[in-house]
Amino acid sequence: MPTKPLAERMHLRAGERLLLVNAPDGYGTTLAAPESVEVAHTPEGTFDVIQVFVTTRSALEAESPRLKALLKPDGKLWIAYPKGTSTHLTADINRDDIRRYALTVGLQTVAQVAVDDDWSAIRCKVVA
C-alpha cells in the first residue's frame, strides 16, 4: 500500500467540506481526514469533495448526476469501486466502465488512488 495517508493522496485540504456516500463501515478511520475537514453523510448544501462508493453500474448511474450537482465549482468527485482483486466484494463495474460513463455526464477522470485492499477510487472533475 502507498506510504502517504489516504486523505493526502485524495488532496483533501483544510477547511473543505466532504460528503461521503455509501462509505463502508469504519471508513472514517481509513480516510483519516484532517480535523478541519467537515465530513458530512447527508447531501445538504454544496461540497468541495464528494466520495461515493459503488459496486454496480446502476448505482453509478443513479448517484453521479445527483452528486455532480452538489459539487462546488472546481470540486472533486471521487468514485470508489471494488478492485478486481478484492476477495470480499463483487462488482459489475470497473475503472474503464467508470471512465466511459463519466464522459457521458460531463465528468473527466483525472486521477486514481488505492483506498485499501478492496477499494480503488477515481477522481473526476466537471467539464460540462
N, CA, C and O atoms as a GROMACS GRO file, in nm:
protein
  512
    1MET      N    1   0.085  -0.119   0.000
    1MET     CA    2   0.000   0.000   0.000
    1MET      C    3   0.088   0.125   0.000
    1MET      O    4   0.202   0.120   0.048
    2PRO      N    5   0.038   0.234  -0.053
    2PRO     CA    6   0.114   0.359  -0.056
    2PRO      C    7   0.149   0.407   0.085
    2PRO      O    8   0.081   0.373   0.182
    3THR      N    9   0.256   0.487   0.094
    3THR     CA   10   0.300   0.536   0.224
    3THR      C   11   0.231   0.664   0.267
    3THR      O   12   0.222   0.691   0.387
    4LYS      N   13   0.183   0.745   0.173
    4LYS     CA   14   0.113   0.868   0.210
    4LYS      C   15  -0.026   0.834   0.262
    4LYS      O   16  -0.089   0.739   0.215
    5PRO      N   17  -0.075   0.910   0.360
    5PRO     CA   18  -0.211   0.888   0.409
    5PRO      C   19  -0.313   0.908   0.296
    5PRO      O   20  -0.292   0.988   0.205
    6LEU      N   21  -0.424   0.835   0.305
    6LEU     CA   22  -0.527   0.843   0.201
    6LEU      C   23  -0.578   0.985   0.181
    6LEU      O   24  -0.594   1.029   0.068
    7ALA      N   25  -0.604   1.056   0.289
    7ALA     CA   26  -0.656   1.194   0.277
    7ALA      C   27  -0.560   1.281   0.196
    7ALA      O   28  -0.604   1.366   0.118
    8GLU      N   29  -0.432   1.261   0.214
    8GLU     CA   30  -0.332   1.339   0.139
    8GLU      C   31  -0.333   1.298  -0.009
    8GLU      O   32  -0.325   1.384  -0.097
    9ARG      N   33  -0.343   1.168  -0.036
    9ARG     CA   34  -0.346   1.121  -0.175
    9ARG      C   35  -0.472   1.166  -0.246
    9ARG      O   36  -0.474   1.179  -0.369
   10MET      N   37  -0.579   1.190  -0.169
   10MET     CA   38  -0.704   1.239  -0.227
   10MET      C   39  -0.709   1.391  -0.234
   10MET      O   40  -0.809   1.448  -0.275
   11HIS      N   41  -0.602   1.457  -0.194
   11HIS     CA   42  -0.590   1.603  -0.198
   11HIS      C   43  -0.696   1.674  -0.114
   11HIS      O   44  -0.748   1.778  -0.153
   12LEU      N   45  -0.729   1.616   0.003
   12LEU     CA   46  -0.820   1.683   0.096
   12LEU      C   47  -0.744   1.796   0.162
   12LEU      O   48  -0.633   1.777   0.212
   13ARG      N   49  -0.805   1.914   0.164
   13ARG     CA   50  -0.738   2.032   0.218
   13ARG      C   51  -0.816   2.087   0.338
   13ARG      O   52  -0.936   2.067   0.350
   14ALA      N   53  -0.744   2.156   0.423
   14ALA     CA   54  -0.803   2.216   0.542
   14ALA      C   55  -0.923   2.302   0.504
   14ALA      O   56  -0.919   2.376   0.406
   15GLY      N   57  -1.029   2.290   0.582
   15GLY     CA   58  -1.147   2.372   0.562
   15GLY      C   59  -1.244   2.324   0.456
   15GLY      O   60  -1.349   2.386   0.438
   16GLU      N   61  -1.214   2.217   0.386
   16GLU     CA   62  -1.304   2.168   0.282
   16GLU      C   63  -1.423   2.094   0.343
   16GLU      O   64  -1.417   2.043   0.455
   17ARG      N   65  -1.532   2.091   0.266
   17ARG     CA   66  -1.650   2.011   0.302
   17ARG      C   67  -1.646   1.884   0.218
   17ARG      O   68  -1.633   1.888   0.096
   18LEU      N   69  -1.658   1.770   0.287
   18LEU     CA   70  -1.653   1.638   0.223
   18LEU      C   71  -1.784   1.565   0.249
   18LEU      O   72  -1.828   1.554   0.364
   19LEU      N   73  -1.845   1.514   0.143
   19LEU     CA   74  -1.964   1.430   0.156
   19LEU      C   75  -1.924   1.286   0.126
   19LEU      O   76  -1.866   1.258   0.021
   20LEU      N   77  -1.954   1.195   0.219
   20LEU     CA   78  -1.931   1.052   0.199
   20LEU      C   79  -2.066   0.985   0.172
   20LEU      O   80  -2.161   1.003   0.248
   21VAL      N   81  -2.072   0.907   0.064
   21VAL     CA   82  -2.195   0.839   0.024
   21VAL      C   83  -2.168   0.689   0.014
   21VAL      O   84  -2.078   0.646  -0.059
   22ASN      N   85  -2.245   0.612   0.087
   22ASN     CA   86  -2.233   0.465   0.086
   22ASN      C   87  -2.096   0.416   0.131
   22ASN      O   88  -2.050   0.311   0.086
   23ALA      N   89  -2.030   0.491   0.218
   23ALA     CA   90  -1.897   0.451   0.266
   23ALA      C   91  -1.908   0.324   0.352
   23ALA      O   92  -2.004   0.309   0.427
   24PRO      N   93  -1.811   0.235   0.340
   24PRO     CA   94  -1.815   0.113   0.422
   24PRO      C   95  -1.792   0.146   0.570
   24PRO      O   96  -1.735   0.250   0.604
   25ASP      N   97  -1.837   0.057   0.656
   25ASP     CA   98  -1.816   0.074   0.799
   25ASP      C   99  -1.668   0.093   0.829
   25ASP      O  100  -1.584   0.023   0.773
   26GLY      N  101  -1.638   0.186   0.917
   26GLY     CA  102  -1.500   0.211   0.957
   26GLY      C  103  -1.420   0.294   0.861
   26GLY      O  104  -1.300   0.313   0.881
   27TYR      N  105  -1.483   0.345   0.755
   27TYR     CA  106  -1.407   0.419   0.654
   27TYR      C  107  -1.345   0.546   0.708
   27TYR      O  108  -1.239   0.588   0.661
   28GLY      N  109  -1.407   0.609   0.806
   28GLY     CA  110  -1.350   0.731   0.864
   28GLY      C  111  -1.210   0.710   0.915
   28GLY      O  112  -1.125   0.798   0.903
   29THR      N  113  -1.184   0.594   0.973
   29THR     CA  114  -1.050   0.561   1.022
   29THR      C  115  -0.953   0.544   0.905
   29THR      O  116  -0.840   0.590   0.912
   30THR      N  117  -0.998   0.478   0.800
   30THR     CA  118  -0.914   0.458   0.681
   30THR      C  119  -0.879   0.592   0.618
   30THR      O  120  -0.764   0.616   0.581
   31LEU      N  121  -0.977   0.679   0.605
   31LEU     CA  122  -0.956   0.809   0.541
   31LEU      C  123  -0.867   0.900   0.625
   31LEU      O  124  -0.776   0.963   0.572
   32ALA      N  125  -0.893   0.906   0.754
   32ALA     CA  126  -0.816   0.992   0.845
   32ALA      C  127  -0.808   1.135   0.793
   32ALA      O  128  -0.700   1.192   0.779
   33ALA      N  129  -0.925   1.193   0.766
   33ALA     CA  130  -0.930   1.332   0.717
   33ALA      C  131  -0.881   1.427   0.825
   33ALA      O  132  -0.903   1.403   0.944
   34PRO      N  133  -0.815   1.536   0.786
   34PRO     CA  134  -0.774   1.636   0.885
   34PRO      C  135  -0.896   1.686   0.963
   34PRO      O  136  -1.006   1.692   0.909
   35GLU      N  137  -0.875   1.723   1.088
   35GLU     CA  138  -0.985   1.768   1.174
   35GLU      C  139  -1.061   1.885   1.115
   35GLU      O  140  -1.181   1.899   1.138
   36SER      N  141  -0.992   1.970   1.040
   36SER     CA  142  -1.058   2.089   0.985
   36SER      C  143  -1.145   2.059   0.863
   36SER      O  144  -1.214   2.148   0.813
   37VAL      N  145  -1.142   1.935   0.814
   37VAL     CA  146  -1.230   1.896   0.704
   37VAL      C  147  -1.366   1.860   0.764
   37VAL      O  148  -1.375   1.776   0.853
   38GLU      N  149  -1.471   1.923   0.714
   38GLU     CA  150  -1.607   1.894   0.760
   38GLU      C  151  -1.659   1.773   0.683
   38GLU      O  152  -1.679   1.780   0.562
   39VAL      N  153  -1.681   1.663   0.754
   39VAL     CA  154  -1.729   1.540   0.691
   39VAL      C  155  -1.879   1.528   0.712
   39VAL      O  156  -1.927   1.531   0.826
   40ALA      N  157  -1.953   1.515   0.602
   40ALA     CA  158  -2.099   1.501   0.607
   40ALA      C  159  -2.140   1.367   0.548
   40ALA      O  160  -2.069   1.308   0.466
   41HIS      N  161  -2.255   1.320   0.593
   41HIS     CA  162  -2.310   1.195   0.540
   41HIS      C  163  -2.448   1.216   0.479
   41HIS      O  164  -2.510   1.122   0.428
   42THR      N  165  -2.496   1.340   0.483
   42THR     CA  166  -2.623   1.375   0.419
   42THR      C  167  -2.598   1.487   0.319
   42THR      O  168  -2.523   1.580   0.348
   43PRO      N  169  -2.660   1.480   0.202
   43PRO     CA  170  -2.634   1.576   0.094
   43PRO      C  171  -2.708   1.709   0.112
   43PRO      O  172  -2.805   1.736   0.041
   44GLU      N  173  -2.662   1.790   0.204
   44GLU     CA  174  -2.722   1.922   0.226
   44GLU      C  175  -2.618   2.028   0.196
   44GLU      O  176  -2.512   2.031   0.258
   45GLY      N  177  -2.649   2.116   0.101
   45GLY     CA  178  -2.555   2.221   0.063
   45GLY      C  179  -2.466   2.175  -0.051
   45GLY      O  180  -2.499   2.081  -0.123
   46THR      N  181  -2.353   2.244  -0.065
   46THR     CA  182  -2.256   2.209  -0.169
   46THR      C  183  -2.127   2.163  -0.103
   46THR      O  184  -2.103   2.189   0.015
   47PHE      N  185  -2.045   2.094  -0.181
   47PHE     CA  186  -1.926   2.030  -0.125
   47PHE      C  187  -1.804   2.053  -0.214
   47PHE      O  188  -1.814   2.061  -0.337
   48ASP      N  189  -1.689   2.062  -0.148
   48ASP     CA  190  -1.561   2.070  -0.220
   48ASP      C  191  -1.522   1.933  -0.273
   48ASP      O  192  -1.465   1.921  -0.382
   49VAL      N  193  -1.554   1.830  -0.195
   49VAL     CA  194  -1.517   1.693  -0.229
   49VAL      C  195  -1.635   1.602  -0.197
   49VAL      O  196  -1.698   1.614  -0.091
   50ILE      N  197  -1.664   1.512  -0.290
   50ILE     CA  198  -1.765   1.409  -0.266
   50ILE      C  199  -1.700   1.275  -0.300
   50ILE      O  200  -1.635   1.261  -0.403
   51GLN      N  201  -1.719   1.178  -0.211
   51GLN     CA  202  -1.672   1.043  -0.240
   51GLN      C  203  -1.791   0.948  -0.228
   51GLN      O  204  -1.857   0.940  -0.125
   52VAL      N  205  -1.816   0.876  -0.337
   52VAL     CA  206  -1.925   0.780  -0.341
   52VAL      C  207  -1.867   0.641  -0.366
   52VAL      O  208  -1.774   0.625  -0.445
   53PHE      N  209  -1.923   0.542  -0.299
   53PHE     CA  210  -1.881   0.403  -0.315
   53PHE      C  211  -1.990   0.330  -0.392
   53PHE      O  212  -2.106   0.330  -0.352
   54VAL      N  213  -1.952   0.267  -0.504
   54VAL     CA  214  -2.048   0.196  -0.588
   54VAL      C  215  -1.994   0.057  -0.622
   54VAL      O  216  -1.873   0.037  -0.634
   55THR      N  217  -2.086  -0.038  -0.638
   55THR     CA  218  -2.047  -0.172  -0.680
   55THR      C  219  -2.118  -0.214  -0.808
   55THR      O  220  -2.089  -0.320  -0.863
   56THR      N  221  -2.210  -0.130  -0.854
   56THR     CA  222  -2.284  -0.163  -0.976
   56THR      C  223  -2.293  -0.042  -1.068
   56THR      O  224  -2.285   0.073  -1.024
   57ARG      N  225  -2.309  -0.070  -1.195
   57ARG     CA  226  -2.327   0.039  -1.291
   57ARG      C  227  -2.456   0.116  -1.261
   57ARG      O  228  -2.459   0.238  -1.275
   58SER      N  229  -2.560   0.046  -1.220
   58SER     CA  230  -2.686   0.114  -1.191
   58SER      C  231  -2.669   0.213  -1.075
   58SER      O  232  -2.729   0.320  -1.076
   59ALA      N  233  -2.589   0.178  -0.975
   59ALA     CA  234  -2.562   0.271  -0.864
   59ALA      C  235  -2.484   0.392  -0.914
   59ALA      O  236  -2.511   0.505  -0.874
   60LEU      N  237  -2.386   0.368  -1.000
   60LEU     CA  238  -2.308   0.478  -1.058
   60LEU      C  239  -2.400   0.573  -1.135
   60LEU      O  240  -2.390   0.694  -1.119
   61GLU      N  241  -2.488   0.518  -1.217
   61GLU     CA  242  -2.577   0.600  -1.298
   61GLU      C  243  -2.679   0.675  -1.211
   61GLU      O  244  -2.719   0.786  -1.246
   62ALA      N  245  -2.720   0.616  -1.101
   62ALA     CA  246  -2.816   0.682  -1.012
   62ALA      C  247  -2.751   0.794  -0.932
   62ALA      O  248  -2.812   0.898  -0.910
   63GLU      N  249  -2.628   0.774  -0.888
   63GLU     CA  250  -2.562   0.869  -0.797
   63GLU      C  251  -2.488   0.982  -0.868
   63GLU      O  252  -2.493   1.096  -0.820
   64SER      N  253  -2.421   0.956  -0.977
   64SER     CA  254  -2.331   1.055  -1.037
   64SER      C  255  -2.396   1.187  -1.074
   64SER      O  256  -2.345   1.291  -1.033
   65PRO      N  257  -2.507   1.190  -1.148
   65PRO     CA  258  -2.566   1.320  -1.182
   65PRO      C  259  -2.611   1.398  -1.059
   65PRO      O  260  -2.593   1.520  -1.052
   66ARG      N  261  -2.670   1.329  -0.962
   66ARG     CA  262  -2.716   1.394  -0.839
   66ARG      C  263  -2.599   1.453  -0.762
   66ARG      O  264  -2.608   1.566  -0.714
   67LEU      N  265  -2.491   1.378  -0.751
   67LEU     CA  266  -2.376   1.426  -0.675
   67LEU      C  267  -2.300   1.535  -0.750
   67LEU      O  268  -2.249   1.628  -0.688
   68LYS      N  269  -2.293   1.525  -0.881
   68LYS     CA  270  -2.228   1.629  -0.961
   68LYS      C  271  -2.292   1.764  -0.933
   68LYS      O  272  -2.223   1.866  -0.926
   69ALA      N  273  -2.424   1.766  -0.918
   69ALA     CA  274  -2.497   1.891  -0.892
   69ALA      C  275  -2.464   1.950  -0.754
   69ALA      O  276  -2.488   2.069  -0.732
   70LEU      N  277  -2.411   1.870  -0.663
   70LEU     CA  278  -2.378   1.917  -0.528
   70LEU      C  279  -2.234   1.968  -0.516
   70LEU      O  280  -2.196   2.020  -0.411
   71LEU      N  281  -2.156   1.953  -0.622
   71LEU     CA  282  -2.016   1.997  -0.618
   71LEU      C  283  -2.004   2.148  -0.633
   71LEU      O  284  -2.075   2.211  -0.711
   72LYS      N  285  -1.913   2.205  -0.556
   72LYS     CA  286  -1.877   2.346  -0.575
   72LYS      C  287  -1.798   2.357  -0.705
   72LYS      O  288  -1.745   2.256  -0.753
   73PRO      N  289  -1.787   2.478  -0.763
   73PRO     CA  290  -1.700   2.493  -0.880
   73PRO      C  291  -1.560   2.442  -0.846
   73PRO      O  292  -1.509   2.468  -0.737
   74ASP      N  293  -1.500   2.370  -0.936
   74ASP     CA  294  -1.368   2.309  -0.916
   74ASP      C  295  -1.369   2.200  -0.809
   74ASP      O  296  -1.264   2.164  -0.756
   75GLY      N  297  -1.488   2.147  -0.777
   75GLY     CA  298  -1.497   2.039  -0.679
   75GLY      C  299  -1.444   1.908  -0.735
   75GLY      O  300  -1.425   1.892  -0.856
   76LYS      N  301  -1.420   1.814  -0.645
   76LYS     CA  302  -1.367   1.683  -0.681
   76LYS      C  303  -1.470   1.575  -0.647
   76LYS      O  304  -1.520   1.571  -0.534
   77LEU      N  305  -1.501   1.490  -0.743
   77LEU     CA  306  -1.588   1.375  -0.720
   77LEU      C  307  -1.503   1.249  -0.728
   77LEU      O  308  -1.448   1.217  -0.833
   78TRP      N  309  -1.493   1.179  -0.616
   78TRP     CA  310  -1.420   1.053  -0.611
   78TRP      C  311  -1.521   0.939  -0.618
   78TRP      O  312  -1.611   0.929  -0.535
   79ILE      N  313  -1.506   0.854  -0.718
   79ILE     CA  314  -1.592   0.737  -0.734
   79ILE      C  315  -1.511   0.614  -0.696
   79ILE      O  316  -1.416   0.576  -0.765
   80ALA      N  317  -1.550   0.553  -0.584
   80ALA     CA  318  -1.480   0.434  -0.535
   80ALA      C  319  -1.553   0.310  -0.585
   80ALA      O  320  -1.676   0.304  -0.588
   81TYR      N  321  -1.475   0.211  -0.624
   81TYR     CA  322  -1.530   0.086  -0.679
   81TYR      C  323  -1.443  -0.030  -0.632
   81TYR      O  324  -1.325  -0.010  -0.603
   82PRO      N  325  -1.499  -0.150  -0.623
   82PRO     CA  326  -1.420  -0.264  -0.577
   82PRO      C  327  -1.308  -0.300  -0.675
   82PRO      O  328  -1.326  -0.300  -0.797
   83LYS      N  329  -1.192  -0.328  -0.618
   83LYS     CA  330  -1.081  -0.376  -0.701
   83LYS      C  331  -1.116  -0.514  -0.756
   83LYS      O  332  -1.189  -0.591  -0.694
   84GLY      N  333  -1.064  -0.543  -0.872
   84GLY     CA  334  -1.084  -0.675  -0.930
   84GLY      C  335  -1.024  -0.786  -0.847
   84GLY      O  336  -1.064  -0.901  -0.857
   85THR      N  337  -0.926  -0.750  -0.763
   85THR     CA  338  -0.858  -0.849  -0.679
   85THR      C  339  -0.922  -0.865  -0.542
   85THR      O  340  -0.875  -0.945  -0.461
   86SER      N  341  -1.028  -0.790  -0.514
   86SER     CA  342  -1.093  -0.798  -0.383
   86SER      C  343  -1.151  -0.937  -0.361
   86SER      O  344  -1.219  -0.992  -0.449
   87THR      N  345  -1.125  -0.993  -0.244
   87THR     CA  346  -1.183  -1.123  -0.209
   87THR      C  347  -1.311  -1.106  -0.127
   87THR      O  348  -1.377  -1.205  -0.095
   88HIS      N  349  -1.346  -0.981  -0.091
   88HIS     CA  350  -1.462  -0.954  -0.007
   88HIS      C  351  -1.579  -0.891  -0.082
   88HIS      O  352  -1.692  -0.897  -0.035
   89LEU      N  353  -1.552  -0.832  -0.197
   89LEU     CA  354  -1.654  -0.756  -0.268
   89LEU      C  355  -1.668  -0.805  -0.412
   89LEU      O  356  -1.570  -0.848  -0.473
   90THR      N  357  -1.789  -0.798  -0.464
   90THR     CA  358  -1.812  -0.828  -0.605
   90THR      C  359  -1.872  -0.705  -0.670
   90THR      O  360  -1.939  -0.624  -0.605
   91ALA      N  361  -1.848  -0.692  -0.798
   91ALA     CA  362  -1.895  -0.573  -0.869
   91ALA      C  363  -1.919  -0.606  -1.016
   91ALA      O  364  -1.860  -0.700  -1.070
   92ASP      N  365  -2.006  -0.528  -1.078
   92ASP     CA  366  -2.024  -0.540  -1.223
   92ASP      C  367  -1.971  -0.414  -1.292
   92ASP      O  368  -2.015  -0.378  -1.401
   93ILE      N  369  -1.876  -0.348  -1.226
   93ILE     CA  370  -1.821  -0.222  -1.276
   93ILE      C  371  -1.671  -0.220  -1.250
   93ILE      O  372  -1.623  -0.278  -1.152
   94ASN      N  373  -1.598  -0.153  -1.339
   94ASN     CA  374  -1.454  -0.139  -1.320
   94ASN      C  375  -1.410   0.001  -1.363
   94ASN      O  376  -1.492   0.084  -1.403
   95ARG      N  377  -1.282   0.025  -1.354
   95ARG     CA  378  -1.226   0.157  -1.386
   95ARG      C  379  -1.264   0.204  -1.526
   95ARG      O  380  -1.304   0.319  -1.545
   96ASP      N  381  -1.253   0.116  -1.624
   96ASP     CA  382  -1.284   0.155  -1.762
   96ASP      C  383  -1.431   0.190  -1.780
   96ASP      O  384  -1.465   0.283  -1.852
   97ASP      N  385  -1.519   0.114  -1.715
   97ASP     CA  386  -1.663   0.146  -1.720
   97ASP      C  387  -1.689   0.284  -1.663
   97ASP      O  388  -1.767   0.362  -1.720
   98ILE      N  389  -1.625   0.316  -1.551
   98ILE     CA  390  -1.644   0.446  -1.487
   98ILE      C  391  -1.595   0.557  -1.578
   98ILE      O  392  -1.662   0.659  -1.593
   99ARG      N  393  -1.478   0.540  -1.638
   99ARG     CA  394  -1.424   0.643  -1.728
   99ARG      C  395  -1.517   0.670  -1.845
   99ARG      O  396  -1.544   0.785  -1.879
  100ARG      N  397  -1.566   0.563  -1.907
  100ARG     CA  398  -1.657   0.580  -2.021
  100ARG      C  399  -1.786   0.649  -1.979
  100ARG      O  400  -1.833   0.740  -2.047
  101TYR      N  401  -1.844   0.606  -1.868
  101TYR     CA  402  -1.970   0.665  -1.822
  101TYR      C  403  -1.950   0.811  -1.782
  101TYR      O  404  -2.033   0.896  -1.814
  102ALA      N  405  -1.842   0.842  -1.714
  102ALA     CA  406  -1.816   0.979  -1.667
  102ALA      C  407  -1.824   1.078  -1.783
  102ALA      O  408  -1.882   1.186  -1.768
  103LEU      N  409  -1.768   1.044  -1.896
  103LEU     CA  410  -1.770   1.134  -2.011
  103LEU      C  411  -1.912   1.165  -2.058
  103LEU      O  412  -1.938   1.274  -2.109
  104THR      N  413  -2.003   1.071  -2.041
  104THR     CA  414  -2.141   1.092  -2.088
  104THR      C  415  -2.219   1.188  -2.000
  104THR      O  416  -2.324   1.237  -2.040
  105VAL      N  417  -2.170   1.214  -1.879
  105VAL     CA  418  -2.240   1.305  -1.786
  105VAL      C  419  -2.157   1.429  -1.754
  105VAL      O  420  -2.181   1.495  -1.653
  106GLY      N  421  -2.059   1.461  -1.840
  106GLY     CA  422  -1.982   1.583  -1.823
  106GLY      C  423  -1.876   1.577  -1.716
  106GLY      O  424  -1.843   1.678  -1.655
  107LEU      N  425  -1.821   1.458  -1.693
  107LEU     CA  426  -1.712   1.441  -1.598
  107LEU      C  427  -1.590   1.385  -1.670
  107LEU      O  428  -1.603   1.304  -1.761
  108GLN      N  429  -1.474   1.428  -1.627
  108GLN     CA  430  -1.349   1.375  -1.682
  108GLN      C  431  -1.270   1.313  -1.568
  108GLN      O  432  -1.252   1.375  -1.463
  109THR      N  433  -1.223   1.190  -1.588
  109THR     CA  434  -1.141   1.126  -1.485
  109THR      C  435  -0.999   1.180  -1.495
  109THR      O  436  -0.943   1.192  -1.604
  110VAL      N  437  -0.941   1.211  -1.379
  110VAL     CA  438  -0.810   1.276  -1.380
  110VAL      C  439  -0.707   1.208  -1.291
  110VAL      O  440  -0.588   1.236  -1.304
  111ALA      N  441  -0.748   1.120  -1.201
  111ALA     CA  442  -0.652   1.056  -1.111
  111ALA      C  443  -0.716   0.931  -1.051
  111ALA      O  444  -0.838   0.912  -1.056
  112GLN      N  445  -0.632   0.846  -0.995
  112GLN     CA  446  -0.679   0.725  -0.930
  112GLN      C  447  -0.595   0.698  -0.807
  112GLN      O  448  -0.474   0.725  -0.807
  113VAL      N  449  -0.658   0.646  -0.701
  113VAL     CA  450  -0.585   0.607  -0.580
  113VAL      C  451  -0.634   0.471  -0.534
  113VAL      O  452  -0.748   0.432  -0.561
  114ALA      N  453  -0.547   0.400  -0.465
  114ALA     CA  454  -0.586   0.279  -0.393
  114ALA      C  455  -0.638   0.324  -0.258
  114ALA      O  456  -0.568   0.392  -0.184
  115VAL      N  457  -0.761   0.285  -0.225
  115VAL     CA  458  -0.820   0.322  -0.097
  115VAL      C  459  -0.773   0.225   0.010
  115VAL      O  460  -0.725   0.265   0.116
  116ASP      N  461  -0.787   0.096  -0.018
  116ASP     CA  462  -0.742  -0.010   0.073
  116ASP      C  463  -0.729  -0.137  -0.010
  116ASP      O  464  -0.719  -0.130  -0.133
  117ASP      N  465  -0.729  -0.253   0.055
  117ASP     CA  466  -0.713  -0.379  -0.019
  117ASP      C  467  -0.833  -0.412  -0.107
  117ASP      O  468  -0.821  -0.490  -0.201
  118ASP      N  469  -0.949  -0.353  -0.077
  118ASP     CA  470  -1.070  -0.387  -0.150
  118ASP      C  471  -1.121  -0.279  -0.246
  118ASP      O  472  -1.193  -0.310  -0.340
  119TRP      N  473  -1.084  -0.154  -0.222
  119TRP     CA  474  -1.139  -0.042  -0.298
  119TRP      C  475  -1.031   0.040  -0.368
  119TRP      O  476  -0.922   0.059  -0.314
  120SER      N  477  -1.063   0.087  -0.488
  120SER     CA  478  -0.988   0.191  -0.557
  120SER      C  479  -1.084   0.307  -0.579
  120SER      O  480  -1.206   0.289  -0.568
  121ALA      N  481  -1.031   0.424  -0.610
  121ALA     CA  482  -1.118   0.539  -0.636
  121ALA      C  483  -1.061   0.621  -0.751
  121ALA      O  484  -0.940   0.638  -0.763
  122ILE      N  485  -1.150   0.672  -0.834
  122ILE     CA  486  -1.114   0.758  -0.946
  122ILE      C  487  -1.166   0.898  -0.917
  122ILE      O  488  -1.281   0.916  -0.878
  123ARG      N  489  -1.078   0.997  -0.936
  123ARG     CA  490  -1.120   1.137  -0.917
  123ARG      C  491  -1.168   1.193  -1.049
  123ARG      O  492  -1.104   1.176  -1.153
  124CYS      N  493  -1.282   1.260  -1.044
  124CYS     CA  494  -1.340   1.323  -1.162
  124CYS      C  495  -1.354   1.472  -1.140
  124CYS      O  496  -1.374   1.519  -1.027
  125LYS      N  497  -1.343   1.546  -1.249
  125LYS     CA  498  -1.372   1.689  -1.244
  125LYS      C  499  -1.482   1.718  -1.345
  125LYS      O  500  -1.498   1.647  -1.444
  126VAL      N  501  -1.556   1.823  -1.318
  126VAL     CA  502  -1.666   1.862  -1.406
  126VAL      C  503  -1.609   1.933  -1.528
  126VAL      O  504  -1.528   2.025  -1.515
  127VAL      N  505  -1.651   1.889  -1.647
  127VAL     CA  506  -1.606   1.953  -1.771
  127VAL      C  507  -1.722   2.013  -1.849
  127VAL      O  508  -1.700   2.087  -1.945
  128ALA      N  509  -1.844   1.982  -1.811
  128ALA     CA  510  -1.961   2.038  -1.881
  128ALA      C  511  -2.079   2.043  -1.787
  128ALA      O  512  -2.187   2.087  -1.826
   0.00000   0.00000   0.00000
